[in-house]
């Protein structure tokens, strides 16, 4: 009976040691796999695995076979050791052997489809810099380069739309910056997949509905061509009348389909990169004015942050969502802004209007504009895959950072 009780005690100790060994071996392989892109010297990588492992564990534990596949970015390894017994010594059992195995794979080496989704609503026609916004406001009393209405005569020249004025003044808009950011990601795809064998890219415009500009393709050149061709609707030369995330993301779910494990072209990992200011809106909802019969515009409550539950359409089918928030800058001189995005979440009736549930601890007195980061952060697959950017340089750097963040992550496969 004493031996039986002692065996249970010793095996529990052995199990705990094995768990620690497993965790340490996993950590060592995860650290090593991130270095595969920087070297083809497998001996050097094996030495790093050994160094990382032994820095964490007792020297009585030894590494076994280490196999490194630099082509497919796989690392597998085993470790083993012995745990001294206490009670089992009565039965002349001095030690209990323990062994673990681990394998990791970096997504930078997996088959991957990248779906780049660009918000093409009128709010993306905001001037991208403070100086640009100042020029727009000084000239036409509006910082947005809208394509509809708002004719202006300045001196002897008439501009049919705000957009015409912005082009005359060579003012860069948020939509233009979005194109720059996407081109940066395309350059990174070229670097990560030099032979264009594993990573496909698709382009989509998001507005009152979702439009597929380019189905996933291995050709980054094709993507670059469609980014600059105004007829495809991704430049500032055009914009959608509204942003309906509930409709667009449901359509995107069908376009993207279920994500795979990345082991083959038929089962790719799937990453959605969403560039947006995060506002469910329609231009007429904003411009709707107060009349003598009502105190508020009939649709002002509808202009609000997206409901992050709509992002679950994609996340629930094993897609990774990364979100770049092109920050909706406060335009306090504009009555339409103050009545909608600048007003409170309470006045939006977010739950009854769009089915949203606010994060606990956040007051409903927060402005809709200030709640956007909460909503978009919840839309992303993880907090590390959400970035907020307020300037043109931050937008470009932010999308690159999101793509880098995803590629630098690794997956334990054993």
Phi, psi and omega in degrees: 000320179297320178296319181297314179296318180296322179298319178299316180297313182293323180288329174295317177299318180295321180296318179296320177297318180297321178298319179293320178298317180299315180298318181290323178291319176302314182297320180296318180289322178298318178296321183288322185294334178289347180264355185298323181296338186264354182202150172250009180276096184293327179297320179294322179292321178298321179295323178293319177302314180298316181296315180296321181293310185287344175289342184254334189243168177294143182295350179284349178263136184239149175279143175263225181290138173238125180242126182238123178249097184289337180290312182261004178057048175248141171227128174235148181203158174234157175218150180211164179185189179227149177245121178299140180271168176242291182284330185288352175299336177300326180263019178063029174254106188274330184217160174239124180285144175227146178210151179220161176221151180211154176213141178227156177219134178271134180295341177298342182253357182273166170289134189215133170253128179249120181254108182264117186246119185248123175294121182243031179282166179304329181294341175282357176267015173293139176303137191279343182236160178298319180295321178296320178295321179295319179296316179299314184291321179296326184275315188229009178062030177204136181270357183258138181264064183294152182265353185239141174062199173056056175290142182226138174244118181238114187067237179257004184250137179250134178249122184294328181218166174300323181298319178301321178294317181296323179291321178300321182270003179055045180268126180280134183254166178303323180297324177293318180295323178302319177298319177299318181296319180294320178298326176297318178295321178298322176297320180292325176295320177301320181289321183283334183224072189302326182268002179052058182243338190239328188252119175256152178230137176237152182239138183218141173255138183243123179208235176291341170210183179256134177241131177274109180279324180208119175294152183311128183218155176281351184268104175289336177296321178297321179294318180298320181298317183284337177295325186262349180275111186301336182293343180269355170081019179253358178264174179287354181291343178223161173205157177277160183284341186203170173235106177248094182294325182298321179283312187293317182288330175293321177292320179298324177306317180291323180292319186281314183074182183286140177284150179255200181258000176081005185277345181209165179294336178277351180223060185283153165295154182227121181243126176256120175256110184254121175254118186199160170266359169077014184253123171286115189203166171214139187303320181294333177295326181282317185281350177300121187256166176290141174242177180292344181268350182212149183278328183238160173296145186296337187241008185298331180289339183287336180281106189202167176300152176297154173277115183299343177298335178292335177288339178295339176308320183270315184297329181287352177244036173063034171260147176264129179256123172242135188234125171255116179272108174279094196311130178282100184289141181295132178240072189290347177278354184256122182295327179295320176296312183298329182276345185237272183296328180279353178273177188278160174295327179299320181288344178279344184049054192302321182293311182286329182281312186234003177078015183281153175238117183290149176300141179296142179088354178259126183287144178289352177279353176296145179289156179298322178299317182286342178273346182307313180301326177296314182294316181288328175297322177287336178289323181292156181293333177205161180298330180289345180256025173233129178225138176254135182224133184251338182246168181298320180291323179293324180296313180296313180293325183294317180294322177297319180295321179297317180293319178297318179302317180292315183293334182276351178283159181227163181235129171287126181253355178211000000 
